[in-house]
Amino acid sequence: MEPNIEGILVNLLSKSLILFVFAVLAACSASEAPKAQEGIALEVFKSPTCGCCGKWVTHLEESGFNTTVRNQNSLDSIKKKLGVPANMQTCHTGVSADGYFFEGHIPAKFITAFLANPPENAAGLAVPGMPAGSPGMEMGDRFNPYSVILVKKDGTTEVYAEVASLEEQHQ
């Protein structure tokens, strides 16, 4: 009995095509991941004289964010409009295209994670108190552990993440 050469070739070509398609999809998936973060746009409202705010913006941009900075002498009306609780307010406020706020020195990785999967009824995230060592508040080796706080639309809060070391901000 002679082997069916045509059938063997079709089978081989089919398997090769399937492997090729999987390889292309895997390559596309790997190259698309960084672009998702690069596409995140934040509008940042800050005082024109605040240096730590500028450093936080630099941290975001180095992490692939597109930022638009709005220097304002007073941020009260913006924070009130967004629903940032008084005890969470800091020197700057970032706002996503979806209207979520990011108050204070929040590491970029937490903003990315939040926007990828926003918690139900979320208004935004906050890091109150300008902790030493947080992005934009770097002071050599000084670091104070801090919490990233989830603020809900009804004003209630809960811990979104704990940051216990400098390294945890960037992992």
C-alpha positions as CSV (number, residue, x, y, z in Angstrom):
1,M,0.0,0.0,0.0
2,E,1.4,3.3,-1.1
3,P,1.4,6.3,1.2
4,N,-1.0,9.2,0.3
5,I,1.6,11.9,-0.4
6,E,-1.1,14.5,-1.0
7,G,-2.8,13.8,2.3
8,I,0.5,13.9,4.2
9,L,1.4,17.3,2.6
10,V,-2.0,18.8,3.4
11,N,-1.7,17.6,7.0
12,L,1.9,19.0,7.3
13,L,0.9,22.3,5.8
14,S,-2.2,22.6,8.1
15,K,0.0,21.9,11.2
16,S,2.6,24.4,10.0
17,L,-0.1,27.1,9.4
18,I,-1.6,26.5,12.9
19,L,1.9,26.9,14.5
20,F,2.5,30.0,12.5
21,V,-0.8,31.6,13.6
22,F,0.0,30.8,17.2
23,A,3.5,32.3,16.9
24,V,2.1,35.5,15.4
25,L,-0.6,35.8,18.1
26,A,2.0,35.3,20.8
27,A,4.3,37.9,19.3
28,C,1.4,40.4,19.0
29,S,0.3,39.8,22.6
30,A,3.8,40.4,23.9
31,S,4.3,43.6,21.9
32,E,0.8,45.0,22.7
33,A,1.2,44.8,26.5
34,P,3.5,47.9,26.9
35,K,1.3,49.9,24.4
36,A,-1.7,49.5,26.7
37,Q,0.1,51.4,29.5
38,E,1.5,53.9,27.0
39,G,-2.0,54.8,25.9
40,I,-3.1,55.8,29.4
41,A,-3.8,59.5,29.5
42,L,-4.0,61.5,32.7
43,E,-4.8,65.1,33.1
44,V,-2.9,66.4,36.1
45,F,-4.0,69.5,38.0
46,K,-1.3,71.0,40.2
47,S,0.1,74.1,41.7
48,P,2.6,75.8,39.3
49,T,5.2,76.1,42.2
50,C,5.1,72.5,43.5
51,G,8.2,70.5,42.7
52,C,7.1,67.2,44.0
53,C,4.1,67.3,41.7
54,G,6.4,67.7,38.7
55,K,8.4,64.7,39.9
56,W,5.3,62.6,40.2
57,V,4.4,63.6,36.6
58,T,7.9,62.5,35.5
59,H,7.4,59.1,37.3
60,L,4.1,58.6,35.3
61,E,5.7,59.6,32.0
62,E,8.7,57.3,32.7
63,S,6.1,54.5,33.3
64,G,4.6,55.2,29.8
65,F,1.7,57.5,30.7
66,N,0.6,60.4,28.5
67,T,0.1,63.4,30.8
68,T,-1.4,66.8,30.3
69,V,-0.4,69.2,33.1
70,R,-2.8,72.0,34.2
71,N,-1.1,74.5,36.5
72,Q,-3.7,76.1,38.8
73,N,-3.4,78.4,41.7
74,S,-6.4,76.8,43.4
75,L,-7.4,73.2,43.1
76,D,-10.4,73.3,45.5
77,S,-13.1,73.4,42.9
78,I,-11.6,70.6,40.9
79,K,-11.3,68.3,44.0
80,K,-14.8,69.2,45.1
81,K,-16.2,68.4,41.6
82,L,-14.4,65.1,41.5
83,G,-15.5,64.2,45.1
84,V,-12.1,63.9,46.6
85,P,-12.7,63.7,50.4
86,A,-11.0,66.6,52.4
87,N,-8.9,64.1,54.4
88,M,-7.5,62.6,51.2
89,Q,-6.6,65.8,49.4
90,T,-3.0,66.5,48.5
91,C,-1.0,68.9,46.3
92,H,-2.1,67.4,42.9
93,T,-4.9,65.5,41.3
94,G,-4.7,63.3,38.2
95,V,-7.9,62.5,36.2
96,S,-8.4,59.7,33.7
97,A,-10.4,59.9,30.6
98,D,-13.1,57.9,32.4
99,G,-13.3,60.5,35.2
100,Y,-11.5,58.6,37.9
101,F,-9.3,60.7,40.2
102,F,-5.8,59.9,41.4
103,E,-4.9,62.0,44.4
104,G,-1.4,62.3,45.6
105,H,1.8,60.3,45.1
106,I,0.3,57.1,43.8
107,P,2.7,54.7,42.0
108,A,2.0,54.3,38.3
109,K,1.6,50.5,38.6
110,F,-1.5,50.9,40.9
111,I,-3.1,53.4,38.5
112,T,-2.6,51.0,35.7
113,A,-4.1,48.1,37.7
114,F,-7.0,50.2,38.8
115,L,-7.9,51.4,35.3
116,A,-7.6,47.8,33.9
117,N,-10.2,46.6,36.4
118,P,-11.9,49.5,38.3
119,P,-13.6,48.3,41.5
120,E,-17.4,48.7,41.6
121,N,-18.6,52.2,42.7
122,A,-15.0,53.5,42.6
123,A,-14.3,57.2,42.3
124,G,-10.5,57.0,42.4
125,L,-7.4,56.3,44.4
126,A,-5.5,58.4,46.9
127,V,-2.2,58.5,48.8
128,P,-2.8,61.2,51.5
129,G,0.0,62.7,53.5
130,M,2.8,62.9,51.0
131,P,4.8,59.9,52.4
132,A,8.6,60.0,52.2
133,G,9.9,57.8,49.4
134,S,6.6,57.7,47.4
135,P,6.9,58.6,43.7
136,G,7.8,62.3,43.6
137,M,8.7,62.4,47.3
138,E,12.0,60.5,47.0
139,M,14.5,61.5,49.7
140,G,17.5,59.3,49.3
141,D,17.0,56.1,51.2
142,R,14.2,57.5,53.4
143,F,11.0,55.6,53.1
144,N,7.8,55.6,55.1
145,P,5.4,52.6,54.4
146,Y,2.0,53.8,53.2
147,S,-1.4,52.8,51.9
148,V,-3.0,53.4,48.6
149,I,-6.7,54.2,49.4
150,L,-9.7,53.3,47.3
151,V,-12.3,56.1,47.4
152,K,-15.8,55.1,46.5
153,K,-18.5,57.3,45.0
154,D,-20.3,57.5,48.3
155,G,-17.2,58.9,50.0
156,T,-16.3,55.7,51.9
157,T,-12.8,54.4,51.7
158,E,-10.8,51.2,52.0
159,V,-7.2,50.1,51.6
160,Y,-6.5,49.3,47.9
161,A,-2.9,48.4,48.4
162,E,-0.1,48.5,51.0
163,V,3.4,49.7,50.0
164,A,6.0,48.5,52.5
165,S,9.2,49.2,50.6
166,L,10.6,51.3,47.8
167,E,10.9,48.2,45.6
168,E,7.1,47.4,45.9
169,Q,6.3,50.7,44.2
170,H,7.9,49.5,40.9
171,Q,7.5,45.7,40.8
